Amino acid sequence: MQAIEQLKKEHEGIMQMLLILENVAGRLERQETVPPEDLQAMAEFLSVFIDRCHHSKEEEYLFPALEEAGLPRQGHPVETLLDEHATGRKLIATLQESLARIRSGDARGAQLFAETVSQYMDLLELHIEKERTVLFPLAEKHLDLRQDAELLEAFENLEKERIGPGRHEAFHKLLKRLKKTYLK
């Protein structure tokens, strides 16, 4: 299914960003300098690419399609995944707060950043594993080719409307640049 493959591919980029964040958190804890524009770009990746783009595709299109196919939301993995999306949003807000502290010279900002990155990594690694081993196989089993095509079209429209044309590709370029800088 092309729609599910797109989500899996996005997971690869998300996992790369988590590794970058882990490296950056370590640098900040060691009081090494990290350019503020890199920190802001990472935070934007989390809030825009992961939450506004990837999670919205799941929440607004994939999960309802699975419900329509007969899988209940409550008592099903979808309910847990939605809760995890909400937790992720709270952690992203805390990460933004830590960046504001870092910019203002608050020494606690780096520690808050590192703690939040650790929590976010733990959350997303388990979350992605659930989607990979439970949700996506269910989708591939219960959704047909027509639904796949509808999902793919909805995903493309969401990207254009929510994050803007070319933004997805720009995030992949950002990942490539940050990997060169932080994952040598």
Helices and strands as residue ranges (DSSP letters): H 2-29, H 36-44, I 45-55, H 56-57, I 58-62, H 63-68, H 77-103, H 108-130, I 131-135, H 136-142, H 145-158, I 159-163, H 167-182
